[in-house]
Amino acid sequence: DKIKNGLKKTKDSMIRRVETVIHSFTKIDEDFFEELEETLILCDIGVQTSVKICDELRSRIKKTGATDPAVIKDMLKEIISEMMSGSDEMHISTKPSVILMIGVNGVGKTTTIGKLAANYKAQGKKVILGAADTFRAAAADQLGIWAERAGVDMIRHAEGADPAAVVYDTIKAGQARGADLIICDTAGRLHNKKNLMDELAKISRVIDREAGDCDREILLVIDATTGQNGVNQAREFKETAGITGIVLTKLDGTAKGGIVIAIKDELGLPVKFVGVGEKIDDLQPFVAQDFVNALFD
Ligand code: GDP
């Protein structure tokens, strides 16, 4: 299936590396744990999370008295499973929702919005898009192509217009047309970071004020191929923009899928969708147990 294929590179690299460590030791000792910890860090699981996993392994090994490194793989799966549990309990609500998509340029924001629009349209939902990246006219043009492809309406203003006004108009139009899903794109870059964060805060206030009974989501799109850089983006946006979830794109093109574990464990943010290709049906709801199984089985 798609998750399995999308995670193939990550699985090949991560499991091969872990197995290499397991096979190069005859017993579990401190050298073994040090080597394993280094390996997990190389697998983009993040320093903090890798240390935590190894501490947990040490304590389980102590409890069971096991000495054969062969037991480690199953224990690792168990620990990662436990860490990831509860990270997928909510996808997009069945209630009408306003979704704000944020993330730096090139991560796959427009593509993700297009895929979401097409998927929900196919499920019989009414979707409307708002082109609130008014910084570049090309951004609205590109989103327009996806809107047309998906067969959904899109609200846009002129280049340089107030993005919060686009979001306002999109919500109003969505409410008037009975939309189930109102999805707004945002700029990935402005003159500087403070500008961008101020603008996102202003848009958030418009949503808070106008979204009425709708559920609200602020989804940060991260490019999995950027590894720890993506985790750092999530950390920054989490503090200032109040994100409620992550969309992790381009899992298919990278061995750095381990960042899913770091995002959940270090940042406590749910990964809601993963992108596993460029096509319209290549966006998958994230299910933690499927992710763990795809890695280990
Ligand atoms: P934006 O600047 O954030 O809006 O990024 P775009 O949506 O324009 O995407 C940038 C590039 O990433 C495009 O070439 C997309 O086709 C590609 N892309 C987006 N999501 C995925 C994905 O899940 N897998 C792969 N392989 N490519 C993707």
Residues whose N, C-alpha, C, O or C-beta is under 5 A from the ligand:
A	BS01	GDP	V104 N105 G106 V107 G108 K109 T110 T111 T112 T249 K250 L251 D252 G253 G275 V276 G277 E278 D282
